């Protein structure tokens, strides 16, 4: 059964998030649902809240280097999905 959650956020934040979700091919509702599902799976926040943008960038850059170096590569989406 679906339910409705009302939240308060700044209009600019909502509008920017909506643009990001749209570029990813999803609605804002779907994006927020993904976040909530990750909270449930992680039993906490799915990321470490921080105001240190440089630290976040360094962590993501290191993860990207590892993924490129050690991760699997696929030539098609179908190939990637088949590996799931």
Secondary structure, DSSP 8 states (H G I E B T S, - for coil): ----------HHHHHHHHHHHHHTT--HHHHHHHHHHHHHHHTS-SS---S-HHHHHHHHHHHHHHHHHHS---SSHHHHHHT-
